Amino acid sequence: MDRIWARPVGVSDPDGPDYWDYFGGRLVEHAAIPRGARVLDVGCGTGSSLFPAADKTGPGGYVIGIDICPD
């Protein structure tokens, strides 16, 4: 199912060079997430913004992600 979601944005190989990691990281940079925050990532996919958000919240924060795809 991930290939269905990747196709509209022009990603020919979602397992190859990671388009998603770049933009997930950029999104988190601009989100101004403070240390200790609680973050919900809806449509997290493989975690391209989930894991950077967790790094930004630090050990006192909490991040959870949900996605329609089981992979």
C-alpha positions in Angstrom: 0.0 0.0 0.0 2.9 2.4 0.6 3.5 2.5 -3.2 0.0 3.7 -3.7 0.6 6.7 -1.4 4.1 7.4 -2.8 3.1 7.4 -6.4 1.2 10.8 -6.5 4.2 12.8 -5.3 6.6 11.2 -7.8 8.5 8.9 -5.6 9.4 6.0 -7.8 11.1 3.9 -5.1 10.0 4.6 -1.5 12.8 2.3 -0.3 15.5 4.2 -2.2 17.1 7.6 -1.5 14.8 9.1 1.1 12.7 11.9 -0.1 10.5 11.6 3.0 13.3 11.9 5.5 14.4 15.3 4.1 10.9 16.8 4.2 10.0 15.2 7.5 13.1 16.7 9.1 12.3 20.1 7.5 8.7 20.0 8.8 9.9 19.3 12.4 12.5 22.2 12.1 9.7 24.6 11.3 7.2 23.2 13.8 8.8 24.9 16.8 8.3 21.8 19.0 9.5 22.6 22.6 11.3 20.2 24.9 8.9 18.1 26.9 6.0 18.5 24.3 3.4 15.9 23.4 3.2 15.3 19.7 0.6 13.3 17.6 1.8 12.5 14.1 -1.3 11.4 12.0 -0.3 9.7 8.8 3.3 9.1 10.1 4.2 6.5 7.4 7.7 5.1 8.3 8.4 7.9 10.8 10.2 10.6 8.7 8.8 13.3 10.9 7.9 11.1 13.9 11.5 10.3 14.9 12.9 13.9 14.4 10.0 15.1 16.6 10.9 12.6 19.3 14.5 13.9 19.2 13.2 17.4 19.6 10.9 16.7 22.5 13.7 15.1 24.4 13.4 12.5 27.2 10.6 14.4 28.9 8.4 14.5 25.8 6.0 12.1 24.3 5.5 11.3 20.6 3.0 8.9 19.1 2.3 8.1 15.4 -0.6 6.5 13.6 -0.9 5.5 10.0 -3.3 3.7 7.7 -0.6 1.4 6.2 0.4 -1.7 8.3 4.0 -1.5 7.2 
